[in-house]
């Protein structure tokens, strides 16, 4: 998925997570938001905004980390409570995004009816 499409999807998830039944989408929103901002920070479009993009990437990664610590919702091999994430929250966000992508792949390959690709078909 290209970056612009992913930004659109993150915005859609943000709106969906605010709905009364949107709690299950909150984590997906946090994971994907952290990932897209991380990608922007790694290759800033505007050099004058590079420092702010790094701060934003760290902030959104920490929001995901805090959510997972509070809810016990880590999906990657190294849990949110591991001390290595204290100084490297973006690495945690990358781990969790990778786990999310793998889960989506498995769901789409198995024809899981809860996955967006299966329900759209």
C-alpha positions in Angstrom: 0.0 0.0 0.0 1.4 3.4 -0.9 1.9 6.0 1.8 -1.0 8.3 0.8 -3.5 5.3 0.9 -2.2 4.3 4.3 -2.6 7.8 5.7 -6.2 7.8 4.4 -6.8 4.4 6.0 -5.4 5.6 9.3 -7.7 8.6 9.2 -10.7 6.3 8.5 -9.7 4.1 11.5 -9.4 7.2 13.7 -13.0 8.0 12.9 -14.2 4.4 13.3 -12.5 4.1 16.7 -14.5 7.0 18.0 -17.8 5.2 17.3 -19.5 3.5 20.2 -18.5 0.1 19.0 -15.1 1.1 17.8 -12.9 0.1 20.8 -11.6 -2.9 18.9 -10.3 -0.6 16.2 -8.5 1.7 18.6 -5.4 -0.6 18.7 -5.3 -1.0 15.0 -5.5 2.7 14.6 -2.6 3.2 17.1 -0.4 0.6 15.4 -1.0 1.9 11.9 -0.7 5.6 12.9 2.6 4.9 14.6 3.8 3.0 11.5 2.9 5.6 9.0 4.4 8.5 11.0 7.5 6.4 11.5 7.8 6.0 7.7 7.4 9.7 7.2 10.1 10.4 9.9 12.5 8.1 8.2 12.2 9.9 4.8 10.9 13.4 5.5 9.3 15.2 2.6 10.4 18.6 4.0 13.9 18.8 5.6 12.7 21.7 7.7 10.1 19.5 9.4 12.4 16.5 9.9 13.0 17.1 13.6 9.3 17.5 14.3 8.5 14.3 12.4 11.0 12.4 14.6 9.3 13.8 17.7 5.9 12.9 16.3 7.1 9.3 15.5 8.3 8.9 19.0 5.1 10.4 20.5 2.8 8.1 18.5 5.0 5.0 19.2 4.8 5.9 22.9 1.0 6.1 22.7 0.9 2.6 21.3 3.3 1.4 23.9 1.2 2.9 26.7 -2.0 1.4 25.3 -0.5 -2.0 25.1 0.9 -1.7 28.6 -2.5 -0.7 29.9 -4.5 -3.3 28.1 -2.0 -6.2 27.7 -2.4 -6.2 24.0 1.1 -6.7 22.7 1.2 -9.0 19.6 4.9 -9.1 18.9 7.5 -11.5 20.4 8.8 -9.0 22.9 6.1 -7.7 25.3 5.4 -4.0 25.9 6.7 -4.3 29.4 10.2 -5.1 28.3 12.6 -2.4 29.4 14.3 -2.1 26.0 11.3 -0.2 24.7 11.7 2.7 27.2 14.4 4.2 25.1 13.3 2.8 21.8 9.6 3.1 21.4 9.8 3.3 17.6 11.3 -0.1 17.5 8.4 -1.4 19.6 5.9 0.2 17.1 7.8 -1.4 14.2 7.6 -4.8 15.9 3.9 -4.4 16.5 3.2 -3.2 13.0 5.1 -6.3 11.6 3.0 -8.5 13.8 -0.2 -6.8 12.6 0.8 -7.2 9.0 1.5 -10.9 9.5 -1.9 -11.4 11.2 -3.6 -9.6 8.3 -1.7 -11.9 5.8 -2.7 -15.0 7.7 -6.4 -13.9 7.9 -6.6 -13.2 4.2 -4.9 -16.5 3.3 -7.2 -18.5 5.5 -10.3 -16.7 4.3 -11.1 -15.4 7.8 -14.4 -13.6 7.5 -13.4 -11.0 10.0 -10.6 -9.7 7.8 -11.4 -6.7 5.6 -10.2 -8.5 2.5 -12.5 -11.4 3.0 -15.6 -9.3 3.8 -15.0 -7.0 0.8 -14.9 -9.9 -1.7 
